[in-house]
Each structure stands twice: as C-alpha cells, then as structure tokens.
Amino acid sequence: MTEHAKRIEDIKKEIRSLLLSAPVGLTLPELEKDYFLFIGEALPSKELGYKNTEEFL
C-alpha cells in the first residue's frame, strides 16, 4: 500500500469514527468542524487531489 493510499484509509477511519459518534448524523460543515476539533487539522481533501471535501467523500 502506498503512503497516499494509507493516508486516505487513515482519514476514512477517522471520519467513520466521527460519524458513528453522531447518532443523528452530521452535515458536511459539521463534519469538517468536528474533524478539525478532534484531529487538529482540516480535512486534507485538496492535498489528496480532490477539489473539496464533498468530492473526497
């Protein structure tokens, strides 16, 4: 597995954890905010080659 693929898998796991902890779900802005609060950085969608978070998801 490449470093890029591993990073994407790690981010997916973090997102999955955030979504599972929100019983009523999260809007995209809520997900981005929670990711920043709990992980300490913004979702790196553009760094991974996507236009935005929605395209990454």
N, C-alpha and C positions, 0 to 999 in steps of 0.2 A: 504494500500500500504506500502510495506516495505521501509526502508531507502534506501536500494540498488536500488530498482525499482524507487523511487522518484529521486534519483541522476541521473539515466540513463535518465529519462524523462526530467529533467532539462538540461542535456547536449545535448540531442536531440533538444530541443528548441533553445539552443544557436547555435548549428550547423545550424539549419534551418534558423535562422536569418542571419547568416554569408552568407549562400548560396543565400538567397533571395537578399542580398545587392550586389551580384556579378552577373551582368546581363549576362556575358558570361561564368559563372561557375567558378569553382576552381579545380585545380589539387589537389591531396592528399597532396603534400608538401605545396602548397599554403594554403589549409585549415588548416593544422597543424600550420603553421606560423601565419595566421590570428587569429586562436583561441588563441594562446599564446599572441599575441599582444593585443587583445580586452578583453580576460577573465583574463589574468595574470598568467595562468598556462598552462602546456602542457595538451593535451587531456589525461585523465587518463584511457586509454583503458586497460592497464595491471592491474591497481588497481581494475578494474571492472571484471577481469577474462578473458580478451581477449588477444590473442597473440600479436596483433598490432592494429593500427587504422583501417586498411582496414577490418579486421575481425569484429571489433566493428560496422563499418558502414554497 
